[in-house]
Every structure is written in structure tokens, then in C-alpha cells.
Amino acid sequence: MGKDSKAMKQKGQLLSFVPTGEYYFTKGVKAFHRRDLHKALRYFERAMQLEPGEPMIACQLAIVHSELGEYQQSNRLLHLVLEELDEHMDECHYFLANNYAHMGLFKDAFRHANLYIEMNEDGEFAEDAIDLLDILTLEAEELDEDFYEEDDLIVKQEEARNYLESGEFPKAIEIFHEVIDEYPEYWSAYNNLALAYFYLGETGKASDILNDVLERNPGNLHALCNALVFAHYQDLIEEVAKLKASLGKIHPIHVEHQFKLGATFALIGEYELAYRWLKKLQKAGFDGDGAFYYWLAYASYFTGRENAARTLWKKVIEYNPEKEGMEPWADHPGGKFEAHVTAIVNQLNSDYPEERLFALFLTSVSSRKQEILAAEKSTDKMTEMEKSYLSFVASGKLSTRKEEVTGAHETAKLLYDHYHPIGKNEAAVYIMWFSVFEQAAKAGYNFKNKKAWAAAVDYLFYKLRNIKTSKQAVAKKYGLSVSTLSKYVNLVSELLHEEDSI
């Protein structure tokens, strides 16, 4: 289907509207007529915030998303209109038909085009809908039936990915399993399923899925990249080195693979490699989305190209205004604590030992570890154990107090499997652990059963936030018996009580 075909032209008709959010809607209309689509998008989004139940705004916002090629977002809004706001806004079926045609989902395009014609035989878009059906019929003659059978696969995959991106991991997992059951060699679903399990903290299950993919489909780039990310977050140094070396030798042809490789290298802090692939895509004319410019901005900044990074960041904000304040050069209070050099260095000089211990752990998992270690800082307030921990973070070697240091660090790493990246909420569980650890070390407890210590802190952290959980669920999460968990929960509770009474 050619770009100039009638089927592919989104007319973008503006609909009459008199709401209380008229100011932003009117500005959006003007921007739309000037073809300043990103500005129009922002204005219509603001209008929809003010009038969330107004179908005219949602429909116009969907049209702009479609013009920008963001068909999935457009479809969500159009379905919202038909299913919740105004089921009689029939023109939404025509816009859906166009979107599905763009996406190659011809069965759905047929259905919505026919629905529009049935409801509006003499409607504004009737002739266009008929032309669209003619073009779809021609396209269908060149395709076999299997293509149509895959429509449902693509729809399910997109639905599950949307759940994944919005943090609704159990729903995503359910759909990915359905896809895999129907299409046992659809590797993309496996890779996304592994991500969903990893985000839920079930790292073993996530790794097993990737290993299965690589055994049955050796060299699968997405699986290799995901495996590298998993190993990086779990601080598996040897595995990271092995996978990084393998991926460094790969020279993919496909644009999607080049972007995946570049974004993966950026995520693990290998910014030179990331910059090489992402800049290559940009030079080739790749018109990326917000994620592309986000990673290219980070790669540019951390390879010394600050001016380019600042220019690229403007593109990031155009696509994702909510990213404002998350610039790679900003040590801001929100976002991932692991990347905040200034905040970590300051905390290493805190008056509170649990905060210094937490800062040492943050240093160990930070992609900017060398910057933190190179920054000027005082060790006057540190105990001998903390100095030993600092040495361990810097060199990987221990001189003294081996059991205490490895106990503190490895227990925190177990928590990191379930609480990362570390933001304000996640930081609390680590502060809690290091507070417990300090009291336990003074009392002479050993730290051989690190899973039990981590599980007990995890369970009590849930309880302190009034989040429902059970000892059975937490014990299963860490591979423990309920009786062992109960024993350590009592112990951790006592240590916390002792700290409070000091």
C-alpha cells in the first residue's frame, strides 16, 4: 500500500466543540492546521486532562496520534470513545479502519470500514471508506490466509506490551502465555515474557525463559540483549563480560536490531558502544521515537558530547514531556538513585551509618561507579567495617571483616533482585536492611542465611507500608520454608525495636 493512497490519508477532520477547556482545544486546532503536530498533541492532551469525558477531544487527540504514526495510541483513544464516552460517534470506526490498515491488520481494517458504512451509508467518510475497502481487497488478493490468522497474534502482542510498559505485569504475563501457546516459535513473546517476570522479581524464571529461547533459536539478538541487562542488574560480573564481548562482535543489518543493541549498551553504561550504534542510525536518517532520542542523549552526554546531548534532549521532551528533569546531566531528587553521583557522594559522608552503608551499596550497582569513587570524599566518619566495604566496592577484594561485609552486600543484592531501579520508595527497604544489619553485626549474629535476612526485611517492609502479603508468598519468593522466615522475622523485629530504643 503506497503512502499516497487514499487509504493511507488521515483526513483529520475537526469536529465542532464548545467545552470549558476550549482554550487549549482551540490552540490545538491552530497548531494542527499549521501541521505542528507535536504542539497540537500537547494542547489536546491538556484539553483532555481538563475534560476527560469529552469524546470530541479524545477523537481529535486520536487523529493527531495517527498523523504522527502512533497508531496504537490512536486506537486506544478511539476505542475509549466508542466503548465509554459516545458509542454513536461512528466516524471513529473509519479512523480505526485507517489505523489498522497502516498497521497491516487488514482483517480489523475491513471490519471497522464495513461498520462505518453500515452505520453511515451517506456519511462524510462513506466514499473514502468504500475506496479503502477496495484497496484492502486488492491487498488481500496478494496475501495468503495465514497472514490474516496472524492479525490476532499482533493484536495480542501489542496489548501485552502495553500492559508491560504500564507496569501491569501479571496481565502481560497472562497474554504472553496465550500467545506462546498458540505460536510456540514466536520469539518476541518469549523475550517480553522474560522481561515481565524479571520486573516482578522472578529472576530465575526470567533467565530460564531466555535460556530456552537461545537453545531453540541460537543467536536471538533480543534474548542476548535481555540476558545482558539481567546479568548487569544482578551484578553477575563474569556473565556481563561474556555477553558484552559476544554482542560487541555482532553487526546487525536490521534497524530494529541496531536500536536494541544501542539501547542495551546505554542501559548498562557502555556509552561508547551505545553511541556508535545509535549515531549510525541517526546518520542513516532513522526517525526514532522518544526512547531513541533518550538513549542517544545519554550516550552522547557520557561520551563527552554535551552540546549534542542537550540538543537531543529537546527532542526527548517533545515526545515525552514528563521526562523533564531527568536529563543525564542532572542530579535530581527523582528517578534512579543509582545514577545520582552528587547525592551518593554526599550520603557517603552522612552522620548515620545505615545511610553510609546504603551509599556504598548504591555505588556498587551504579553505572557511574568510577565517577563516585573518583570524587573527593572523607572517610573520617566510616567505621573499619565501612572502610572494608568501600575497598570491596572499589576493588572487589576484602582485607578484613569478610563475613560482615559480604553479609551486608549480598543480602542487599538479594533485595535488589526485587527492588530496582532504586527510587524514593525502594530506598526505604535498603535503609531498613542496613539499620538491621548494623544492630545484628554489633550483637554478633552471623549472616550465612542471606536469603532469610532479605526475606524477613522484605516481609516487614510490606507490613510497614500496610500492603497485604503472606509469609507463604514471601517464603516462596526467596526459596525458604515458612518456619525459617518466621524465625528471622521475629529476629529482625527485635533488632528494629532495639534500634528504636537507643
ChimeraX attribute file (.defattr): number of C-alpha atoms within 10 A of each C-alpha:
attribute: neighborCount
match mode: 1-to-1
recipient: residues
	/A:1	14
	/A:2	7
	/A:3	9
	/A:4	8
	/A:5	11
	/A:6	16
	/A:7	23
	/A:8	16
	/A:9	15
	/A:10	15
	/A:11	12
	/A:12	17
	/A:13	12
	/A:14	14
	/A:15	10
	/A:16	7
	/A:17	14
	/A:18	10
	/A:19	14
	/A:20	11
	/A:21	18
	/A:22	15
	/A:23	13
	/A:24	19
	/A:25	26
	/A:26	17
	/A:27	16
	/A:28	28
	/A:29	20
	/A:30	15
	/A:31	19
	/A:32	23
	/A:33	12
	/A:34	11
	/A:35	13
	/A:36	14
	/A:37	18
	/A:38	16
	/A:39	17
	/A:40	26
	/A:41	24
	/A:42	21
	/A:43	23
	/A:44	27
	/A:45	20
	/A:46	18
	/A:47	25
	/A:48	21
	/A:49	13
	/A:50	15
	/A:51	17
	/A:52	13
	/A:53	15
	/A:54	18
	/A:55	22
	/A:56	22
	/A:57	28
	/A:58	24
	/A:59	28
	/A:60	27
	/A:61	27
	/A:62	29
	/A:63	30
	/A:64	25
	/A:65	21
	/A:66	23
	/A:67	19
	/A:68	13
	/A:69	14
	/A:70	16
	/A:71	22
	/A:72	20
	/A:73	16
	/A:74	25
	/A:75	23
	/A:76	13
	/A:77	23
	/A:78	26
	/A:79	19
	/A:80	17
	/A:81	24
	/A:82	18
	/A:83	11
	/A:84	11
	/A:85	17
	/A:86	16
	/A:87	13
	/A:88	11
	/A:89	15
	/A:90	19
	/A:91	24
	/A:92	24
	/A:93	24
	/A:94	23
	/A:95	27
	/A:96	29
	/A:97	30
	/A:98	29
	/A:99	28
	/A:100	22
	/A:101	24
	/A:102	19
	/A:103	17
	/A:104	18
	/A:105	20
	/A:106	23
	/A:107	19
	/A:108	21
	/A:109	26
	/A:110	21
	/A:111	16
	/A:112	23
	/A:113	28
	/A:114	21
	/A:115	18
	/A:116	24
	/A:117	21
	/A:118	13
	/A:119	14
	/A:120	14
	/A:121	15
	/A:122	10
	/A:123	15
	/A:124	11
	/A:125	19
	/A:126	20
	/A:127	13
	/A:128	19
	/A:129	28
	/A:130	17
	/A:131	16
	/A:132	24
	/A:133	21
	/A:134	14
	/A:135	16
	/A:136	19
	/A:137	13
	/A:138	12
	/A:139	13
	/A:140	15
	/A:141	9
	/A:142	8
	/A:143	10
	/A:144	9
	/A:145	10
	/A:146	8
	/A:147	14
	/A:148	16
	/A:149	11
	/A:150	14
	/A:151	18
	/A:152	15
	/A:153	18
	/A:154	15
	/A:155	14
	/A:156	18
	/A:157	20
	/A:158	15
	/A:159	16
	/A:160	27
	/A:161	23
	/A:162	17
	/A:163	18
	/A:164	20
	/A:165	11
	/A:166	10
	/A:167	14
	/A:168	15
	/A:169	21
	/A:170	15
	/A:171	16
	/A:172	25
	/A:173	23
	/A:174	12
	/A:175	20
	/A:176	25
	/A:177	16
	/A:178	15
	/A:179	22
	/A:180	17
	/A:181	11
	/A:182	11
	/A:183	13
	/A:184	12
	/A:185	14
	/A:186	14
	/A:187	19
	/A:188	17
	/A:189	24
	/A:190	24
	/A:191	23
	/A:192	24
	/A:193	27
	/A:194	27
	/A:195	26
	/A:196	27
	/A:197	20
	/A:198	20
	/A:199	20
	/A:200	17
	/A:201	19
	/A:202	17
	/A:203	20
	/A:204	11
	/A:205	14
	/A:206	24
	/A:207	20
	/A:208	12
	/A:209	20
	/A:210	25
	/A:211	16
	/A:212	13
	/A:213	22
	/A:214	18
	/A:215	11
	/A:216	12
	/A:217	13
	/A:218	12
	/A:219	14
	/A:220	16
	/A:221	19
	/A:222	22
	/A:223	26
	/A:224	23
	/A:225	23
	/A:226	22
	/A:227	22
	/A:228	24
	/A:229	20
	/A:230	23
	/A:231	20
	/A:232	20
	/A:233	18
	/A:234	17
	/A:235	16
	/A:236	12
	/A:237	11
	/A:238	11
	/A:239	16
	/A:240	20
	/A:241	13
	/A:242	12
	/A:243	16
	/A:244	19
	/A:245	11
	/A:246	12
	/A:247	18
	/A:248	12
	/A:249	8
	/A:250	12
	/A:251	11
	/A:252	15
	/A:253	8
	/A:254	8
	/A:255	15
	/A:256	11
	/A:257	16
	/A:258	21
	/A:259	24
	/A:260	20
	/A:261	26
	/A:262	27
	/A:263	27
	/A:264	24
	/A:265	26
	/A:266	25
	/A:267	18
	/A:268	19
	/A:269	18
	/A:270	18
	/A:271	22
	/A:272	16
	/A:273	18
	/A:274	28
	/A:275	24
	/A:276	16
	/A:277	22
	/A:278	28
	/A:279	17
	/A:280	16
	/A:281	19
	/A:282	14
	/A:283	8
	/A:284	10
	/A:285	9
	/A:286	14
	/A:287	9
	/A:288	14
	/A:289	14
	/A:290	18
	/A:291	14
	/A:292	21
	/A:293	23
	/A:294	27
	/A:295	27
	/A:296	29
	/A:297	29
	/A:298	26
	/A:299	30
	/A:300	26
	/A:301	21
	/A:302	20
	/A:303	16
	/A:304	11
	/A:305	13
	/A:306	17
	/A:307	12
	/A:308	13
	/A:309	24
	/A:310	18
	/A:311	12
	/A:312	21
	/A:313	24
	/A:314	16
	/A:315	18
	/A:316	24
	/A:317	18
	/A:318	17
	/A:319	18
	/A:320	15
	/A:321	13
	/A:322	10
	/A:323	15
	/A:324	12
	/A:325	15
	/A:326	17
	/A:327	18
	/A:328	21
	/A:329	15
	/A:330	12
	/A:331	18
	/A:332	16
	/A:333	13
	/A:334	12
	/A:335	16
	/A:336	18
	/A:337	23
	/A:338	22
	/A:339	24
	/A:340	23
	/A:341	23
	/A:342	14
	/A:343	16
	/A:344	25
	/A:345	22
	/A:346	13
	/A:347	20
	/A:348	25
	/A:349	18
	/A:350	16
	/A:351	11
	/A:352	13
	/A:353	20
	/A:354	20
	/A:355	21
	/A:356	24
	/A:357	30
	/A:358	25
	/A:359	24
	/A:360	28
	/A:361	24
	/A:362	25
	/A:363	27
	/A:364	24
	/A:365	19
	/A:366	22
	/A:367	20
	/A:368	17
	/A:369	19
	/A:370	13
	/A:371	14
	/A:372	23
	/A:373	17
	/A:374	9
	/A:375	11
	/A:376	9
	/A:377	13
	/A:378	11
	/A:379	13
	/A:380	8
	/A:381	15
	/A:382	20
	/A:383	12
	/A:384	12
	/A:385	16
	/A:386	20
	/A:387	18
	/A:388	20
	/A:389	29
	/A:390	25
	/A:391	15
	/A:392	19
	/A:393	20
	/A:394	15
	/A:395	9
	/A:396	10
	/A:397	13
	/A:398	16
	/A:399	9
	/A:400	13
	/A:401	13
	/A:402	14
	/A:403	14
	/A:404	22
	/A:405	23
	/A:406	17
	/A:407	19
	/A:408	24
	/A:409	22
	/A:410	16
	/A:411	25
	/A:412	24
	/A:413	21
	/A:414	18
	/A:415	23
	/A:416	22
	/A:417	19
	/A:418	17
	/A:419	20
	/A:420	16
	/A:421	17
	/A:422	19
	/A:423	15
	/A:424	12
	/A:425	9
	/A:426	17
	/A:427	18
	/A:428	13
	/A:429	22
	/A:430	29
	/A:431	19
	/A:432	19
	/A:433	25
	/A:434	23
	/A:435	21
	/A:436	24
	/A:437	25
	/A:438	17
	/A:439	17
	/A:440	19
	/A:441	17
	/A:442	8
	/A:443	10
	/A:444	9
	/A:445	11
	/A:446	12
	/A:447	20
	/A:448	13
	/A:449	12
	/A:450	20
	/A:451	22
	/A:452	23
	/A:453	27
	/A:454	26
	/A:455	27
	/A:456	26
	/A:457	25
	/A:458	21
	/A:459	21
	/A:460	20
	/A:461	17
	/A:462	15
	/A:463	13
	/A:464	8
	/A:465	8
	/A:466	9
	/A:467	11
	/A:468	8
	/A:469	12
	/A:470	12
	/A:471	19
	/A:472	14
	/A:473	12
	/A:474	19
	/A:475	21
	/A:476	12
	/A:477	14
	/A:478	19
	/A:479	13
	/A:480	16
	/A:481	14
	/A:482	15
	/A:483	12
	/A:484	16
	/A:485	25
	/A:486	18
	/A:487	13
	/A:488	18
	/A:489	22
	/A:490	13
	/A:491	16
	/A:492	24
	/A:493	15
	/A:494	15
	/A:495	19
	/A:496	18
	/A:497	12
	/A:498	12
	/A:499	13
	/A:500	8
	/A:501	7
	/A:502	5
